Amino acid sequence: MTKPFTPNDLLRFVYGEMPALEEEAFHAYLLTQPDLFQEYLSIRESMRALDASFKQPSLTAAQVLRKAKKVGLEKV
């Protein structure tokens, strides 16, 4: 009997949080499910867009964080 996969399994697959054998089984299952595969592609595209929009903190923000760390405020 095969394990039924859940929406949570799709996220675990995308983030590489599955053991190798489970990942293999899920990948094979994913290739047989067009709707699930489209959802997978959508999630991957969203991840790429978020990665592309990642910005470094401004110099001012970095300075504020360093100052907070010096005076012990970083754990607030």
Residue pairs with C-beta under 8 A, 6 or more apart in sequence:
2 25
3 25
5 26
5 29
9 18
9 26
10 30
10 36
10 39
10 40
10 43
11 17
11 43
12 18
13 23
13 26
13 27
13 30
13 40
14 40
14 43
14 44
14 47
16 23
18 26
29 36
30 36
30 37
30 40
31 37
57 65
65 74
68 74
